[in-house]
Amino acid sequence: MSKKPESVLGRVFAFIGGFHVAIVSMVLLLLLTWLSTLEQTGPGGLYWTLKKYFSFDAYVVRPTLNGHDLPIILPGGYWVCAVFTLNLLVGGVMRIRKGWKHAAVLVSHFSMLALMVGGAVTYHQSKEAYMLLSVGEKGDSAFSLTELSIEIAEIKDGHKQEPVVLNSEVLDSVRGKPQRQRTFLLPDAYPFDVIVSEYHINAKLYPVQGKVPEDAMIVDGYYAMVAEPTGFEEKNLSSCILTIQEKEGGEKHDLLLYEGVSHDITATVGGKIYGFRLHGEIWPTPFQVRLDDSRGEKHPGTGLAMTYESDVTVLDEAGNDERKFKIEMNEPLRYKKLTFYQTSWDDSGEKVQSGFTVKTNPSDQWPKYAIYTCGVALFIHFIIKLFGFVSASIARSKNEQE
């Protein structure tokens, strides 16, 4: 704009949509990405590093390198992206010159705006879990590798009834804070409430043998001791103490829940048997998937998978074959708003196993479409500018000759 705005609102819009805000935002995003990439190779790992740098509640970030905090404080990546998105909206869409000559530039700004909005939608609306299947096995649910829950259910005739779930959101206030405890009031159908305490992000389970540490809390002959969290959140094994408090009489019973235990811990209250388990949140899928076949190759001498692919069949509600798909490392299955990525393959057991990351993301394809649209728009803008330059050069040459 050639004329400076005179109103306060106009000056605010001019500042927000200015080039200086865009440049500072891009430099900050570059710096945050670089520092977070370096930090994720340390003990924090990818999961917690992303939460530290780019989560909604990370207003400021103090980078850590080689175990030492750097003497700088940076704004959180989420909020830098928010400012950059506002800059694109105000400066790149509202204040840009209009007209067919600038149409391609306007489209490219809209594409980048869609890319940023898509990132926000992914952050707030996407959901991810893991499904592990052996050849011939069917699956109708996935479990989270990072978000844990506590399931509480009555067990009748050896069968688990519909459970009450304390999900990761309600457990967040005590997770990783062993000095805190929280009481959860259960529905009237349950004759007890529960208290969660001593919640360690990563722990090791030990039987009572020989000398036991003084601060260890022994439950049914076992105790859990805190361990340093691994760099990969999915490899941590959490533990907590679950105290059952009967609603009548207030009698208490302690249970030790450990993520590494693959079965329910049971207790009898009021003559009924109840199961308790700490594990990844269960996410039911709207259809069943059967693994028909799985093939792969490993890097020589490492045992690590080099390439893998799976043949799967989607089953309808009656369990009949509905559609067949082939999933490869870079070719996921997309069906009914879910995406299945093959992320692991193992042939060391009796049956070959394939691991799938199951994800729902409303803006899954937005980045691809946004980048394609922006690329086409910038190419058209380049052609228009090139044609204008060539035409002007020809005209100038004719004038010189005359």
C-alpha positions as a Markdown table, in Angstrom:
| # | Residue | x | y | z |
|---|---|---|---|---|
| 1 | Met | 0.0 | 0.0 | 0.0 |
| 2 | Ser | 1.4 | 3.4 | -1.0 |
| 3 | Lys | -0.5 | 5.4 | 1.5 |
| 4 | Lys | 0.0 | 4.8 | 5.2 |
| 5 | Pro | -3.2 | 4.1 | 7.1 |
| 6 | Glu | -4.3 | 6.9 | 9.5 |
| 7 | Ser | -6.7 | 5.1 | 11.9 |
| 8 | Val | -5.4 | 3.0 | 14.8 |
| 9 | Leu | -7.2 | -0.1 | 13.4 |
| 10 | Gly | -5.6 | 0.5 | 10.1 |
| 11 | Arg | -2.1 | 0.8 | 11.6 |
| 12 | Val | -2.7 | -2.5 | 13.6 |
| 13 | Phe | -3.7 | -4.3 | 10.4 |
| 14 | Ala | -0.7 | -2.9 | 8.6 |
| 15 | Phe | 1.6 | -4.1 | 11.3 |
| 16 | Ile | 0.1 | -7.6 | 11.5 |
| 17 | Gly | 0.1 | -8.0 | 7.7 |
| 18 | Gly | 3.6 | -6.6 | 7.3 |
| 19 | Phe | 6.6 | -8.3 | 5.7 |
| 20 | His | 8.5 | -7.9 | 9.0 |
| 21 | Val | 6.0 | -10.1 | 10.9 |
| 22 | Ala | 6.2 | -12.8 | 8.1 |
| 23 | Ile | 10.0 | -12.8 | 8.1 |
| 24 | Val | 10.3 | -13.0 | 11.9 |
| 25 | Ser | 7.7 | -15.8 | 12.0 |
| 26 | Met | 9.5 | -17.8 | 9.4 |
| 27 | Val | 12.9 | -17.3 | 11.1 |
| 28 | Leu | 11.4 | -18.4 | 14.4 |
| 29 | Leu | 9.8 | -21.5 | 12.9 |
| 30 | Leu | 13.1 | -22.4 | 11.2 |
| 31 | Leu | 14.9 | -22.0 | 14.5 |
| 32 | Leu | 12.3 | -24.0 | 16.5 |
| 33 | Thr | 12.3 | -26.8 | 14.0 |
| 34 | Trp | 16.1 | -27.0 | 14.0 |
| 35 | Leu | 16.4 | -26.9 | 17.8 |
| 36 | Ser | 13.6 | -29.5 | 18.3 |
| 37 | Thr | 15.2 | -31.8 | 15.8 |
| 38 | Leu | 18.5 | -31.7 | 17.8 |
| 39 | Glu | 16.7 | -32.1 | 21.1 |
| 40 | Gln | 14.6 | -35.1 | 20.0 |
| 41 | Thr | 17.7 | -37.2 | 19.7 |
| 42 | Gly | 18.2 | -36.9 | 23.5 |
| 43 | Pro | 16.4 | -38.5 | 26.4 |
| 44 | Gly | 13.2 | -36.5 | 25.7 |
| 45 | Gly | 12.5 | -38.4 | 22.4 |
| 46 | Leu | 10.2 | -37.3 | 19.6 |
| 47 | Tyr | 6.9 | -37.4 | 21.5 |
| 48 | Trp | 7.8 | -35.1 | 24.5 |
| 49 | Thr | 10.0 | -32.8 | 22.3 |
| 50 | Leu | 7.0 | -32.1 | 20.0 |
| 51 | Lys | 4.8 | -31.4 | 23.1 |
| 52 | Lys | 7.5 | -29.1 | 24.5 |
| 53 | Tyr | 8.0 | -27.1 | 21.3 |
| 54 | Phe | 4.7 | -27.2 | 19.5 |
| 55 | Ser | 1.8 | -27.9 | 21.9 |
| 56 | Phe | -1.1 | -25.5 | 22.5 |
| 57 | Asp | 0.0 | -24.9 | 26.1 |
| 58 | Ala | 3.7 | -24.3 | 25.3 |
| 59 | Tyr | 3.6 | -20.5 | 25.3 |
| 60 | Val | 7.4 | -20.2 | 25.7 |
| 61 | Val | 10.2 | -22.7 | 25.1 |
| 62 | Arg | 13.7 | -23.0 | 26.6 |
| 63 | Pro | 15.7 | -25.2 | 24.3 |
| 64 | Thr | 17.9 | -28.0 | 25.7 |
| 65 | Leu | 21.1 | -29.2 | 24.0 |
| 66 | Asn | 23.2 | -32.1 | 25.3 |
| 67 | Gly | 21.4 | -32.0 | 28.6 |
| 68 | His | 22.0 | -28.3 | 29.2 |
| 69 | Asp | 19.4 | -25.5 | 28.9 |
| 70 | Leu | 20.4 | -22.8 | 26.4 |
| 71 | Pro | 20.3 | -19.2 | 27.7 |
| 72 | Ile | 17.5 | -18.3 | 25.3 |
| 73 | Ile | 13.7 | -18.3 | 25.5 |
| 74 | Leu | 11.6 | -18.6 | 22.4 |
| 75 | Pro | 7.9 | -18.4 | 21.8 |
| 76 | Gly | 6.1 | -21.8 | 21.4 |
| 77 | Gly | 5.8 | -23.1 | 17.8 |
| 78 | Tyr | 2.0 | -23.4 | 18.0 |
| 79 | Trp | 1.6 | -19.6 | 18.7 |
| 80 | Val | 4.2 | -18.7 | 16.1 |
| 81 | Cys | 2.2 | -20.6 | 13.5 |
| 82 | Ala | -1.0 | -18.8 | 14.7 |
| 83 | Val | 0.7 | -15.4 | 14.2 |
| 84 | Phe | 2.0 | -16.4 | 10.8 |
| 85 | Thr | -1.5 | -17.6 | 9.8 |
| 86 | Leu | -2.9 | -14.2 | 10.9 |
| 87 | Asn | -0.2 | -12.5 | 8.9 |
| 88 | Leu | -1.1 | -14.6 | 5.8 |
| 89 | Leu | -4.8 | -13.7 | 6.2 |
| 90 | Val | -4.3 | -10.0 | 6.7 |
| 91 | Gly | -1.3 | -9.3 | 4.5 |
| 92 | Gly | -1.6 | -12.0 | 1.9 |
| 93 | Val | -5.3 | -12.0 | 1.4 |
| 94 | Met | -7.0 | -8.9 | 2.7 |
| 95 | Arg | -4.4 | -6.2 | 1.9 |
| 96 | Ile | -3.0 | -7.7 | -1.3 |
| 97 | Arg | -3.7 | -5.9 | -4.6 |
| 98 | Lys | -6.6 | -7.4 | -6.4 |
| 99 | Gly | -7.0 | -8.1 | -10.1 |
| 100 | Trp | -6.3 | -10.8 | -12.6 |
| 101 | Lys | -2.6 | -9.9 | -12.7 |
| 102 | His | -2.3 | -10.8 | -9.0 |
| 103 | Ala | -4.8 | -13.7 | -9.0 |
| 104 | Ala | -2.1 | -16.4 | -9.0 |
| 105 | Val | -0.3 | -14.7 | -6.0 |
| 106 | Leu | -3.6 | -14.5 | -4.2 |
| 107 | Val | -4.3 | -18.2 | -4.8 |
| 108 | Ser | -0.8 | -19.2 | -3.5 |
| 109 | His | -1.5 | -17.2 | -0.3 |
| 110 | Phe | -4.8 | -19.0 | 0.1 |
| 111 | Ser | -3.0 | -22.3 | -0.4 |
| 112 | Met | -0.5 | -21.5 | 2.4 |
| 113 | Leu | -3.3 | -20.3 | 4.6 |
| 114 | Ala | -5.1 | -23.6 | 4.0 |
| 115 | Leu | -1.8 | -25.4 | 4.9 |
| 116 | Met | -1.5 | -23.6 | 8.2 |
| 117 | Val | -5.2 | -24.1 | 9.1 |
| 118 | Gly | -4.8 | -27.8 | 8.1 |
| 119 | Gly | -2.0 | -28.1 | 10.6 |
| 120 | Ala | -4.2 | -26.7 | 13.4 |
| 121 | Val | -7.1 | -29.1 | 12.5 |
| 122 | Thr | -4.6 | -32.0 | 12.6 |
| 123 | Tyr | -3.4 | -30.9 | 16.0 |
| 124 | His | -6.8 | -30.6 | 17.6 |
| 125 | Gln | -8.9 | -33.2 | 15.7 |
| 126 | Ser | -6.6 | -36.0 | 14.6 |
| 127 | Lys | -6.4 | -39.3 | 16.6 |
| 128 | Glu | -3.8 | -42.0 | 16.3 |
| 129 | Ala | -3.5 | -45.6 | 17.7 |
| 130 | Tyr | -1.8 | -48.9 | 16.9 |
| 131 | Met | -3.2 | -52.2 | 15.7 |
| 132 | Leu | -1.1 | -55.4 | 15.7 |
| 133 | Leu | -2.3 | -58.4 | 13.7 |
| 134 | Ser | -1.0 | -61.9 | 12.9 |
| 135 | Val | -1.8 | -63.4 | 9.5 |
| 136 | Gly | -5.3 | -64.7 | 9.6 |
| 137 | Glu | -6.3 | -62.6 | 12.6 |
| 138 | Lys | -9.1 | -60.0 | 12.7 |
| 139 | Gly | -9.0 | -56.7 | 14.5 |
| 140 | Asp | -11.8 | -54.2 | 15.4 |
| 141 | Ser | -9.9 | -51.9 | 17.7 |
| 142 | Ala | -6.6 | -50.2 | 18.1 |
| 143 | Phe | -4.7 | -49.0 | 21.2 |
| 144 | Ser | -2.7 | -45.8 | 21.9 |
| 145 | Leu | 1.0 | -46.1 | 22.5 |
| 146 | Thr | 1.2 | -42.8 | 24.3 |
| 147 | Glu | -2.1 | -42.1 | 26.0 |
| 148 | Leu | -2.9 | -44.4 | 28.9 |
| 149 | Ser | -6.1 | -45.2 | 30.6 |
| 150 | Ile | -7.3 | -47.3 | 33.6 |
| 151 | Glu | -10.1 | -49.8 | 32.8 |
| 152 | Ile | -12.4 | -51.0 | 35.7 |
| 153 | Ala | -14.9 | -53.7 | 35.0 |
| 154 | Glu | -16.9 | -56.4 | 36.7 |
| 155 | Ile | -16.0 | -59.9 | 35.7 |
| 156 | Lys | -19.0 | -62.3 | 35.4 |
| 157 | Asp | -18.4 | -66.0 | 34.6 |
| 158 | Gly | -15.0 | -65.2 | 33.3 |
| 159 | His | -16.2 | -62.5 | 30.9 |
| 160 | Lys | -15.4 | -58.8 | 31.3 |
| 161 | Gln | -18.4 | -56.5 | 31.4 |
| 162 | Glu | -18.6 | -53.0 | 29.9 |
| 163 | Pro | -15.8 | -51.1 | 31.7 |
| 164 | Val | -15.6 | -47.7 | 33.2 |
| 165 | Val | -12.6 | -45.9 | 31.7 |
| 166 | Leu | -10.4 | -43.3 | 33.4 |
| 167 | Asn | -8.9 | -41.8 | 30.2 |
| 168 | Ser | -5.6 | -40.0 | 29.8 |
| 169 | Glu | -7.2 | -36.5 | 30.1 |
| 170 | Val | -8.5 | -37.1 | 33.6 |
| 171 | Leu | -5.3 | -38.9 | 34.6 |
| 172 | Asp | -3.1 | -36.1 | 33.3 |
| 173 | Ser | -3.2 | -34.3 | 36.7 |
| 174 | Val | -1.3 | -37.2 | 38.4 |
| 175 | Arg | 0.7 | -38.7 | 35.6 |
| 176 | Gly | 4.4 | -38.3 | 36.2 |
| 177 | Lys | 3.6 | -36.6 | 39.6 |
| 178 | Pro | 4.0 | -39.4 | 42.2 |
| 179 | Gln | 3.5 | -37.0 | 45.1 |
| 180 | Arg | -0.1 | -36.2 | 43.9 |
| 181 | Gln | -3.2 | -38.3 | 44.2 |
| 182 | Arg | -6.7 | -38.0 | 42.8 |
| 183 | Thr | -10.0 | -39.6 | 43.8 |
| 184 | Phe | -12.4 | -40.7 | 41.1 |
| 185 | Leu | -16.1 | -41.3 | 42.0 |
| 186 | Leu | -17.5 | -44.3 | 40.1 |
| 187 | Pro | -21.1 | -44.9 | 39.1 |
| 188 | Asp | -23.6 | -46.2 | 41.6 |
| 189 | Ala | -23.3 | -49.7 | 40.1 |
| 190 | Tyr | -19.9 | -49.9 | 41.6 |
| 191 | Pro | -19.6 | -50.4 | 45.4 |
| 192 | Phe | -16.4 | -48.5 | 45.6 |
| 193 | Asp | -14.5 | -45.4 | 44.4 |
| 194 | Val | -10.8 | -45.3 | 43.4 |
| 195 | Ile | -7.8 | -43.2 | 44.3 |
| 196 | Val | -4.9 | -43.0 | 41.9 |
| 197 | Ser | -1.4 | -42.2 | 43.3 |
| 198 | Glu | 2.3 | -42.9 | 42.8 |
| 199 | Tyr | 1.9 | -42.6 | 39.0 |
| 200 | His | 5.3 | -43.0 | 37.3 |
| 201 | Ile | 5.8 | -42.3 | 33.6 |
| 202 | Asn | 8.4 | -45.2 | 33.4 |
| 203 | Ala | 9.0 | -47.8 | 36.1 |
| 204 | Lys | 10.3 | -51.3 | 36.7 |
| 205 | Leu | 8.4 | -54.0 | 38.5 |
| 206 | Tyr | 10.2 | -56.1 | 41.2 |
| 207 | Pro | 9.2 | -59.1 | 43.3 |
| 208 | Val | 10.0 | -58.8 | 47.1 |
| 209 | Gln | 13.3 | -60.5 | 47.4 |
| 210 | Gly | 16.1 | -59.7 | 49.7 |
| 211 | Lys | 16.5 | -56.0 | 50.7 |
| 212 | Val | 13.7 | -53.7 | 49.6 |
| 213 | Pro | 14.2 | -49.9 | 49.1 |
| 214 | Glu | 12.9 | -47.9 | 52.0 |
| 215 | Asp | 10.6 | -45.8 | 49.9 |
| 216 | Ala | 9.1 | -48.8 | 48.0 |
| 217 | Met | 5.4 | -49.4 | 48.4 |
| 218 | Ile | 4.8 | -53.2 | 48.5 |
| 219 | Val | 1.5 | -54.5 | 47.1 |
| 220 | Asp | 0.8 | -58.3 | 46.9 |
| 221 | Gly | 4.5 | -59.1 | 47.0 |
| 222 | Tyr | 5.6 | -56.7 | 44.3 |
| 223 | Tyr | 6.8 | -53.1 | 44.2 |
| 224 | Ala | 7.5 | -50.6 | 41.4 |
| 225 | Met | 10.6 | -48.3 | 41.3 |
| 226 | Val | 10.8 | -45.2 | 39.1 |
| 227 | Ala | 13.1 | -45.5 | 36.0 |
| 228 | Glu | 14.4 | -42.8 | 33.7 |
| 229 | Pro | 11.9 | -42.2 | 30.9 |
| 230 | Thr | 13.1 | -43.5 | 27.5 |
| 231 | Gly | 13.5 | -41.3 | 24.5 |
| 232 | Phe | 10.5 | -43.1 | 22.9 |
| 233 | Glu | 7.2 | -42.6 | 24.7 |
| 234 | Glu | 5.8 | -45.9 | 23.4 |
| 235 | Lys | 8.7 | -47.8 | 25.1 |
| 236 | Asn | 7.9 | -46.4 | 28.6 |
| 237 | Leu | 6.1 | -48.7 | 31.0 |
| 238 | Ser | 4.0 | -46.7 | 33.5 |
| 239 | Ser | 2.9 | -47.8 | 36.9 |
| 240 | Cys | 0.5 | -46.5 | 39.6 |
| 241 | Ile | -1.1 | -47.4 | 42.9 |
| 242 | Leu | -4.9 | -47.8 | 42.6 |
| 243 | Thr | -6.6 | -47.6 | 46.0 |
| 244 | Ile | -10.1 | -49.1 | 46.2 |
| 245 | Gln | -12.2 | -47.3 | 48.7 |
| 246 | Glu | -15.5 | -49.0 | 49.5 |
| 247 | Lys | -18.5 | -46.6 | 49.6 |
| 248 | Glu | -19.9 | -48.3 | 52.7 |
| 249 | Gly | -17.5 | -48.4 | 55.6 |
| 250 | Gly | -14.6 | -46.7 | 53.8 |
| 251 | Glu | -12.4 | -49.8 | 53.8 |
| 252 | Lys | -9.4 | -49.5 | 51.5 |
| 253 | His | -7.5 | -52.0 | 49.3 |
| 254 | Asp | -4.3 | -51.2 | 47.4 |
| 255 | Leu | -3.5 | -52.5 | 43.9 |
| 256 | Leu | -0.3 | -52.1 | 41.9 |
| 257 | Leu | -1.1 | -51.5 | 38.2 |
| 258 | Tyr | 1.8 | -51.9 | 35.7 |
| 259 | Glu | 1.6 | -51.2 | 32.0 |
| 260 | Gly | 3.9 | -54.1 | 31.3 |
| 261 | Val | 1.3 | -56.6 | 32.7 |
| 262 | Ser | -0.8 | -57.9 | 29.9 |
| 263 | His | -3.8 | -59.0 | 32.0 |
| 264 | Asp | -6.2 | -57.5 | 34.5 |
| 265 | Ile | -5.4 | -57.3 | 38.2 |
| 266 | Thr | -8.5 | -58.6 | 40.1 |
| 267 | Ala | -10.0 | -57.8 | 43.4 |
| 268 | Thr | -13.2 | -59.0 | 45.1 |
| 269 | Val | -15.5 | -56.3 | 46.6 |
| 270 | Gly | -18.9 | -57.0 | 48.0 |
| 271 | Gly | -18.8 | -60.6 | 46.8 |
| 272 | Lys | -18.2 | -59.5 | 43.1 |
| 273 | Ile | -15.0 | -59.8 | 41.1 |
| 274 | Tyr | -13.6 | -56.7 | 39.4 |
| 275 | Gly | -10.7 | -56.3 | 36.9 |
| 276 | Phe | -8.4 | -53.4 | 36.8 |
| 277 | Arg | -5.8 | -52.6 | 34.1 |
| 278 | Leu | -3.5 | -49.8 | 33.1 |
| 279 | His | -2.8 | -49.8 | 29.4 |
| 280 | Gly | -3.1 | -47.7 | 26.2 |
| 281 | Glu | -6.5 | -46.2 | 25.5 |
| 282 | Ile | -8.7 | -48.5 | 23.4 |
| 283 | Trp | -10.1 | -47.0 | 20.2 |
| 284 | Pro | -12.8 | -49.2 | 18.5 |
| 285 | Thr | -12.8 | -49.0 | 14.7 |
| 286 | Pro | -16.1 | -48.9 | 12.8 |
| 287 | Phe | -15.2 | -52.0 | 10.8 |
| 288 | Gln | -13.1 | -55.1 | 11.1 |
| 289 | Val | -9.8 | -55.7 | 9.3 |
| 290 | Arg | -8.4 | -59.2 | 8.6 |
| 291 | Leu | -4.7 | -59.7 | 7.8 |
| 292 | Asp | -4.6 | -62.1 | 4.9 |
| 293 | Asp | -0.9 | -62.1 | 4.1 |
| 294 | Ser | 2.2 | -60.1 | 5.0 |
| 295 | Arg | 5.6 | -60.0 | 3.2 |
| 296 | Gly | 8.8 | -58.2 | 4.0 |
| 297 | Glu | 12.6 | -58.0 | 3.7 |
| 298 | Lys | 15.1 | -57.1 | 6.4 |
| 299 | His | 18.4 | -55.2 | 6.1 |
| 300 | Pro | 21.2 | -57.8 | 6.0 |
| 301 | Gly | 22.8 | -58.4 | 9.4 |
| 302 | Thr | 20.5 | -56.0 | 11.3 |
| 303 | Gly | 17.2 | -57.8 | 11.7 |
| 304 | Leu | 15.5 | -54.4 | 10.9 |
| 305 | Ala | 12.7 | -54.4 | 8.4 |
| 306 | Met | 13.7 | -52.9 | 5.0 |
| 307 | Thr | 10.4 | -53.1 | 3.2 |
| 308 | Tyr | 7.1 | -54.7 | 4.0 |
| 309 | Glu | 3.5 | -55.0 | 2.6 |
| 310 | Ser | 0.3 | -56.5 | 3.7 |
| 311 | Asp | -2.9 | -57.9 | 2.1 |
| 312 | Val | -5.9 | -57.0 | 4.2 |
| 313 | Thr | -9.7 | -57.5 | 3.9 |
| 314 | Val | -12.2 | -55.1 | 5.3 |
| 315 | Leu | -15.2 | -57.0 | 6.7 |
| 316 | Asp | -18.8 | -55.7 | 7.0 |
| 317 | Glu | -20.9 | -55.8 | 10.2 |
| 318 | Ala | -21.9 | -59.4 | 9.5 |
| 319 | Gly | -18.2 | -60.4 | 9.2 |
| 320 | Asn | -18.4 | -60.9 | 5.4 |
| 321 | Asp | -15.7 | -59.8 | 3.0 |
| 322 | Glu | -16.4 | -56.3 | 1.8 |
| 323 | Arg | -13.2 | -54.9 | 0.1 |
| 324 | Lys | -9.6 | -56.1 | -0.3 |
| 325 | Phe | -6.6 | -53.8 | 0.0 |
| 326 | Lys | -2.8 | -53.9 | -0.3 |
| 327 | Ile | -1.0 | -51.7 | 2.2 |
| 328 | Glu | 2.7 | -50.8 | 1.6 |
| 329 | Met | 5.1 | -48.6 | 3.5 |
| 330 | Asn | 4.2 | -45.5 | 1.6 |
| 331 | Glu | 0.8 | -46.6 | 0.3 |
| 332 | Pro | -1.7 | -46.6 | 3.2 |
| 333 | Leu | -5.3 | -47.9 | 3.3 |
| 334 | Arg | -7.9 | -45.1 | 3.4 |
| 335 | Tyr | -11.4 | -46.2 | 4.2 |
| 336 | Lys | -14.4 | -44.6 | 6.0 |
| 337 | Lys | -12.4 | -41.6 | 7.3 |
| 338 | Leu | -9.6 | -43.9 | 8.7 |
| 339 | Thr | -6.1 | -44.3 | 7.4 |
| 340 | Phe | -4.0 | -47.5 | 8.1 |
| 341 | Tyr | -0.2 | -47.1 | 7.7 |
| 342 | Gln | 2.0 | -50.1 | 8.0 |
| 343 | Thr | 4.6 | -49.2 | 10.5 |
| 344 | Ser | 6.1 | -52.6 | 11.6 |
| 345 | Trp | 6.6 | -56.1 | 10.4 |
| 346 | Asp | 7.9 | -59.2 | 12.2 |
| 347 | Asp | 8.4 | -62.8 | 11.1 |
| 348 | Ser | 10.3 | -64.1 | 14.1 |
| 349 | Gly | 7.3 | -65.8 | 15.7 |
| 350 | Glu | 5.1 | -68.7 | 14.6 |
| 351 | Lys | 3.0 | -66.3 | 12.5 |
| 352 | Val | 4.0 | -63.2 | 10.6 |
| 353 | Gln | 2.8 | -60.0 | 12.3 |
| 354 | Ser | 2.1 | -56.6 | 10.8 |
| 355 | Gly | 1.7 | -53.4 | 12.9 |
| 356 | Phe | -0.6 | -50.7 | 11.6 |
| 357 | Thr | -0.8 | -47.1 | 12.7 |
| 358 | Val | -4.5 | -46.2 | 12.6 |
| 359 | Lys | -5.2 | -42.5 | 12.2 |
| 360 | Thr | -8.2 | -40.3 | 11.7 |
| 361 | Asn | -7.5 | -36.8 | 10.5 |
| 362 | Pro | -10.1 | -34.5 | 8.8 |
| 363 | Ser | -7.3 | -32.5 | 7.1 |
| 364 | Asp | -5.3 | -35.5 | 6.0 |
| 365 | Gln | -5.0 | -34.5 | 2.4 |
| 366 | Trp | -5.0 | -30.7 | 2.9 |
| 367 | Pro | -1.2 | -30.3 | 2.7 |
| 368 | Lys | -1.0 | -32.2 | -0.6 |
| 369 | Tyr | -3.7 | -30.2 | -2.2 |
| 370 | Ala | -2.4 | -26.9 | -0.8 |
| 371 | Ile | 1.1 | -27.5 | -2.1 |
| 372 | Tyr | -0.1 | -28.7 | -5.5 |
| 373 | Thr | -2.4 | -25.6 | -5.8 |
| 374 | Cys | 0.4 | -23.2 | -4.7 |
| 375 | Gly | 2.8 | -24.8 | -7.1 |
| 376 | Val | 0.5 | -24.4 | -10.0 |
| 377 | Ala | -0.4 | -20.8 | -9.0 |
| 378 | Leu | 3.2 | -19.8 | -8.7 |
| 379 | Phe | 4.0 | -21.4 | -12.1 |
| 380 | Ile | 1.2 | -19.4 | -13.7 |
| 381 | His | 2.5 | -16.2 | -12.0 |
| 382 | Phe | 6.0 | -17.0 | -13.3 |
| 383 | Ile | 4.7 | -17.5 | -16.9 |
| 384 | Ile | 2.7 | -14.2 | -16.7 |
| 385 | Lys | 5.8 | -12.3 | -15.5 |
| 386 | Leu | 8.0 | -14.0 | -18.1 |
| 387 | Phe | 5.5 | -13.2 | -20.9 |
| 388 | Gly | 5.4 | -9.6 | -19.7 |
| 389 | Phe | 9.2 | -9.3 | -19.5 |
| 390 | Val | 9.6 | -10.8 | -23.0 |
| 391 | Ser | 6.9 | -8.5 | -24.5 |
| 392 | Ala | 8.5 | -5.5 | -22.9 |
| 393 | Ser | 11.9 | -6.5 | -24.2 |
| 394 | Ile | 10.6 | -6.9 | -27.7 |
| 395 | Ala | 8.8 | -3.6 | -27.6 |
| 396 | Arg | 11.9 | -1.9 | -26.2 |
| 397 | Ser | 14.1 | -3.4 | -29.0 |
| 398 | Lys | 11.7 | -2.1 | -31.7 |
| 399 | Asn | 11.8 | 1.4 | -30.2 |
| 400 | Glu | 15.6 | 1.3 | -30.2 |
| 401 | Gln | 15.7 | 0.2 | -33.8 |
| 402 | Glu | 13.3 | 3.0 | -34.8 |
